[in-house]
Amino acid sequence: MKTKFITSGIIMLGMFLSSTGYTDDNIKYSQCLNIFKEKDGIQTGTIIKMANGEVFETLSSAFSYDRNIVDPLCSIIKYKRYYYILVSGVDKKILAKKLN
């Protein structure tokens, strides 16, 4: 139930951002190949590998889950020169930089 709520929130955010002058090129959806453990969370400096071949390094952290997350769906939002990653199961956007 919580995953459906988060997924619908990500979709609504994508719809809102595209209606405020952003193009679809600024929002991408991909499967994350990482496994995030509840006790570790997503820490600053974590390398996140996406199924579409993109690699990001996190510049912020998030520890807001109640279970282990395996291969979560992610939304990648580019705003100016920054990237934000929204991970399903995490209620905080994560600032990241693209490595490739």
FENQUI-V314950 format. One record per residue. RES is the residue in one letter. PSI is psi in degrees with one decimal (NA if undefined). OMEGA is omega in whole degrees, -180 to 180 (999 if undefined). BURIAL is 1 if it has 24 or more other ideal C-beta (glycine too) atoms within 12 Angstrom, else 0. Layout:
BEGIN
res->(RES | RES)
psi->(PSI | PSI)
omega->(OMEGA | OMEGA)
burial->(BURIAL | BURIAL)
END
This chain:
BEGIN
res->(M | K | T | K | F | I | T | S | G | I | I | M | L | G | M | F | L | S | S | T | G | Y | T | D | D | N | I | K | Y | S | Q | C | L | N | I | F | K | E | K | D | G | I | Q | T | G | T | I | I | K | M | A | N | G | E | V | F | E | T | L | S | S | A | F | S | Y | D | R | N | I | V | D | P | L | C | S | I | I | K | Y | K | R | Y | Y | Y | I | L | V | S | G | V | D | K | K | I | L | A | K | K | L | N)
psi->(-43.9 | -36.8 | -40.1 | -40.8 | -44.0 | -43.2 | -42.8 | -33.7 | -39.6 | -43.2 | -43.0 | -40.5 | -43.2 | -39.9 | -40.4 | -46.4 | -37.6 | -25.3 | -9.4 | 26.4 | -3.9 | 149.2 | 166.7 | -18.8 | -19.1 | -9.1 | 125.8 | 151.5 | 136.4 | 161.8 | 132.5 | 133.3 | -1.5 | 158.7 | 122.1 | 121.0 | 145.9 | -40.5 | -24.1 | -40.6 | -160.7 | 110.4 | 161.4 | 132.5 | 0.6 | 134.5 | 123.3 | 122.0 | 131.4 | 155.4 | -24.5 | 5.7 | -8.9 | 147.8 | 132.5 | 152.2 | 129.9 | 142.6 | -1.2 | 176.3 | 162.8 | 136.1 | 33.4 | 54.7 | 167.4 | 8.2 | 171.3 | 142.8 | 120.3 | 125.1 | 59.4 | 158.8 | 141.9 | 148.6 | 132.3 | 118.8 | 123.4 | 124.4 | 111.7 | -116.5 | 7.1 | 154.6 | 138.4 | 136.3 | 126.2 | 116.4 | 131.1 | 130.7 | -6.3 | 130.2 | 17.2 | 137.8 | 146.1 | 121.5 | 135.8 | 162.2 | 146.5 | 134.2 | -21.3 | NA)
omega->(-179 | 180 | 178 | 179 | -180 | 179 | 178 | 176 | 178 | 179 | 178 | 178 | 178 | 178 | 179 | -178 | 180 | 180 | -179 | 175 | 177 | 175 | 179 | 177 | -178 | -180 | 178 | 177 | -180 | 174 | 177 | -177 | 180 | 170 | -179 | 180 | -178 | -176 | -179 | -177 | 175 | -175 | 174 | -179 | 177 | 176 | 180 | 180 | -179 | 179 | 179 | 175 | 180 | 180 | -179 | 171 | -177 | 177 | 174 | -176 | 177 | -179 | -169 | 172 | -180 | 180 | 174 | 180 | -179 | 179 | -178 | 171 | -178 | 169 | 179 | -178 | 177 | 178 | -174 | -180 | -178 | 174 | 174 | 180 | 174 | -177 | 178 | -177 | 178 | -175 | -179 | 176 | -174 | 177 | -176 | 172 | -178 | -178 | 179 | 999)
burial->(0 | 0 | 0 | 0 | 0 | 1 | 0 | 0 | 0 | 1 | 0 | 0 | 1 | 1 | 0 | 0 | 1 | 0 | 0 | 0 | 0 | 0 | 0 | 0 | 0 | 0 | 1 | 1 | 1 | 1 | 0 | 1 | 0 | 1 | 0 | 1 | 0 | 0 | 0 | 0 | 1 | 1 | 0 | 0 | 0 | 1 | 0 | 1 | 1 | 1 | 0 | 0 | 0 | 1 | 1 | 1 | 0 | 1 | 1 | 1 | 0 | 1 | 0 | 0 | 1 | 0 | 0 | 0 | 1 | 0 | 0 | 1 | 1 | 1 | 1 | 1 | 1 | 1 | 0 | 0 | 0 | 0 | 1 | 1 | 1 | 1 | 1 | 1 | 1 | 1 | 0 | 0 | 1 | 1 | 1 | 1 | 1 | 1 | 0 | 0)
END
